[in-house]
């Protein structure tokens, strides 16, 4: 659970942050768990291959690299990676709670 978001300029690589990642191609929601629990939304109208947008909080930049490596392994093209802000996790999603 997100308690707040800070400016992306305040981000450190070992802290959680909210990202939006756009991909060329379509993935269905069943991939969410493999992609760090990010939400998936696909749009097949604007492109012949479709566009998938991943969004959500990632534990740190190592977890972000895991997401990007899986996307690469699946043969998808990354169109955009955007950090929407640093985040603070509380409750069951906090790294110390795992």
Secondary structure, 3 states (H helix, E strand, C coil): CEEEEECHHHCCCCCCEEEEEEEECCCCHHHCHHHCCCEEEEECCCCCCCEEEEEEEECCHHHHHHHHHHHHHCCCEEEEEEEEEEEEECHHHCHHHC
